[in-house]
Amino acid sequence: MLKNFRKTAVFFITVMMLCLFVNEIAYATNINKMKNDKKKAEEEVEKLQNELSDLLIDIDETETALIEKGEEIINEQARLADMQVLKETQYTQMKARIKYMYENGKDVTVLFQVLAMEDVADSLNKYEYAEKITEYDRNQLQAYIDNIKDIESTIARLEVEQAELEELQQQYAQKQDDINQLIASKEKEVKDLDKAIDAAVKKAAEEAKRREEERRKAAAAAGNNTAAGSTTTPSVPANSGGSASGNQIVALAMQYVGTPYVSGGASPSGFDCSGFTSYIHAQFGISVPRSSGSQAYGGVGVSLSDIQPGDIVCYPGHVGIYIGNGQIVHSTVPGSTVKVASIYYASYAQIIAVRRYY
């Protein structure tokens, strides 16, 4: 009967562990989804900011074009005013000359004056001179009138172009407002997701602690503490040794504890998880793939029982550097920093590989 009881207890523990494992996967899936949503929102913010930058260039060019167009209109209006003065002056002078010739002829036409003269050559010269003066006045006046029409036409065209630029400027201003609102909305979405991720990670850690207690209680009830302990998480050797290269990697990595997390970062000003591991190795001339997914398949595979300081511990979408005593140093999440943590730093921290690159 005792044997049957133990079988029942083992079955119960197995079922419970399976349920807890499913819950861990659910937590990890939810957190990963939020991280992916946040990454998409950040990419959209970057895209909108680039679009806004291009738009600001267009706005600046339109404003410059408006200023130049206004100056052209002012210059043409000045020319028009000058031409109007010249036209009026020419018209006044023409009237004065006609009046003079009329009055000098004593109420007779120029033709009669010519016929009355004894010197035919002199009379013809005077008649031709009078005709030339009259023709000159007419041509000059007509030229001023034509120039005025051309200038008025130019001003009308420039005013139409100015109105089109003003309308374009208004459209750009509206588009700028729309983009700024979208950026503000997406930035808020990123902040909300940050809070949600932090809350989910905290809740997952609390759940992990609670589940660990449940595992221990179940194992104790089954009278098989050792077996129960082996179903939780693999034991990690508490060694603090390792090769000289591995220790050097750890020593350098520890110097960056406190460095802020920066999405896509791979420099001392800020790291993401894979940027941190690849940067540290690069300082020793060791080439490590840039993405966490690629790092999980490079280097040399190491079993968890043989893990040494300097090895890269790989999780789904995350990596860290093992420093010994069951701990890693890693760049965690946005809003956080490079820090030391347990190799099982969260309930969803499922180790998928250990890789050695040194």
HUFEN-V75746 format. One record per helix or strand of 2 or more residues. SS is the DSSP state (~ for helix, > for strand). FROM is the first residue (numbers start at 1). TO is the last residue. If there is no record, write none. Layout:
# HUFEN-V75746
ss->{SS SS}
from->{FROM FROM}
to->{TO TO}
This chain:
# HUFEN-V75746
ss->{~ ~ ~ ~ ~ > > > ~ ~ > ~ > > > > >}
from->{2 110 120 225 244 260 266 270 273 292 300 304 312 318 327 337 351}
to->{104 116 221 230 254 261 267 271 282 295 301 306 315 324 331 342 356}
